[in-house]
Amino acid sequence: MQDYKELIVWKRSHDLALSIYKSMSEFPKEETYNLVSQLKRASTSIPANIAEGAGRFTQKDFASYLQNALGSSHEVEYLILLSKDLGFLNLEQYNTHTQNINEIKAMLISLIKKVRN
């Protein structure tokens, strides 16, 4: 068991979720219960899974939650692509979010490998 707030990947994913929430203020109102809702859930799922996993007693359990966070990061990656292609995110927002999510994915993969060994 460890303090999730000390993990750099948690800090980065928390910041990403905050950034995505801010970006969604410009989305059309009709997307509130569709794309906006799904993107909010997926982006908050990453740091939430890291936090929940850090509270588990075994490394195996922690790795499982990290794997869930990785899955959510892939979902976010797609949803920001969709948002850009629909014209809801500009290219600068898309590039920033994509760079951040790719760094988070790499950090999660590295941490999963470390926890499993």
C-alpha positions as CSV (number, residue, x, y, z in Angstrom):
1,M,0.0,0.0,0.0
2,Q,1.3,3.4,-0.9
3,D,0.2,7.1,-1.1
4,Y,-1.0,7.4,-4.7
5,K,-0.5,11.2,-4.6
6,E,3.2,10.6,-4.5
7,L,3.1,8.8,-7.9
8,I,4.1,11.0,-10.8
9,V,1.8,9.1,-13.1
10,W,-1.2,9.8,-10.8
11,K,-0.3,13.5,-10.8
12,R,0.0,13.6,-14.5
13,S,-3.2,11.8,-15.1
14,H,-5.0,14.0,-12.6
15,D,-3.7,17.1,-14.4
16,L,-4.9,15.6,-17.7
17,A,-8.4,15.0,-16.4
18,L,-8.5,18.7,-15.2
19,S,-7.3,19.9,-18.6
20,I,-9.8,17.7,-20.5
21,Y,-12.7,19.0,-18.3
22,K,-11.6,22.6,-19.2
23,S,-11.5,21.7,-22.9
24,M,-15.0,20.3,-22.8
25,S,-16.6,23.7,-21.8
26,E,-16.7,24.5,-25.5
27,F,-18.4,21.3,-26.6
28,P,-21.9,21.6,-28.0
29,K,-24.7,21.2,-25.3
30,E,-26.2,18.3,-27.2
31,E,-23.0,16.3,-26.4
32,T,-23.4,16.7,-22.7
33,Y,-24.9,13.2,-22.1
34,N,-22.9,11.5,-24.9
35,L,-19.3,12.4,-25.7
36,V,-18.8,14.8,-22.8
37,S,-20.0,12.3,-20.3
38,Q,-18.0,9.5,-21.7
39,L,-14.8,11.6,-21.9
40,K,-15.2,12.8,-18.3
41,R,-15.7,9.2,-17.1
42,A,-12.7,7.9,-19.0
43,S,-10.4,10.7,-18.1
44,T,-11.2,10.5,-14.4
45,S,-11.0,6.7,-14.5
46,I,-7.2,6.8,-15.0
47,P,-6.2,8.6,-11.8
48,A,-9.1,6.9,-9.9
49,N,-7.9,3.4,-10.8
50,I,-4.3,4.4,-9.9
51,A,-5.6,5.7,-6.5
52,E,-7.7,2.6,-5.9
53,G,-5.0,0.2,-6.8
54,A,-2.5,1.9,-4.6
55,G,-4.8,1.2,-1.7
56,R,-4.7,-2.6,-2.3
57,F,-2.6,-4.9,-0.2
58,T,-0.9,-6.9,-3.0
59,Q,1.2,-5.9,-5.9
60,K,-0.9,-8.2,-8.1
61,D,-4.0,-6.2,-7.2
62,F,-2.2,-2.9,-7.8
63,A,-1.0,-4.1,-11.2
64,S,-4.6,-5.1,-12.1
65,Y,-5.8,-1.5,-11.4
66,L,-2.9,0.0,-13.3
67,Q,-4.0,-2.2,-16.2
68,N,-7.5,-0.8,-16.0
69,A,-6.0,2.8,-15.9
70,L,-4.1,1.9,-19.1
71,G,-7.3,0.7,-20.8
72,S,-9.0,4.0,-19.8
73,S,-6.0,5.9,-21.2
74,H,-6.5,4.2,-24.6
75,E,-10.2,5.1,-24.4
76,V,-9.3,8.8,-23.7
77,E,-6.8,8.7,-26.6
78,Y,-9.6,7.7,-29.0
79,L,-12.2,10.1,-27.6
80,I,-10.0,13.1,-28.0
81,L,-9.3,12.0,-31.6
82,L,-13.0,11.8,-32.2
83,S,-13.6,15.1,-30.5
84,K,-11.0,16.7,-32.8
85,D,-12.4,15.1,-35.9
86,L,-15.9,16.3,-35.0
87,G,-14.5,19.9,-34.6
88,F,-15.0,20.1,-30.8
89,L,-11.2,20.3,-30.1
90,N,-8.8,22.5,-32.0
91,L,-5.5,21.1,-33.2
92,E,-3.5,22.7,-30.4
93,Q,-5.8,21.2,-27.7
94,Y,-5.7,17.8,-29.5
95,N,-1.9,17.8,-29.8
96,T,-1.5,18.8,-26.1
97,H,-3.9,16.1,-24.9
98,T,-2.4,13.5,-27.2
99,Q,1.1,14.2,-26.0
100,N,0.0,14.0,-22.4
101,I,-1.9,10.8,-22.8
102,N,0.9,9.1,-24.7
103,E,3.3,10.0,-21.9
104,I,0.9,8.7,-19.3
105,K,0.5,5.5,-21.2
106,A,4.2,5.0,-21.3
107,M,4.5,5.7,-17.6
108,L,1.7,3.2,-16.8
109,I,3.3,0.5,-18.9
110,S,6.6,1.1,-17.1
111,L,5.0,1.0,-13.7
112,I,3.0,-2.1,-14.5
113,K,6.2,-3.9,-15.5
114,K,7.9,-2.7,-12.3
115,V,5.0,-3.8,-10.1
116,R,4.7,-7.2,-11.7
117,N,8.5,-8.0,-11.2
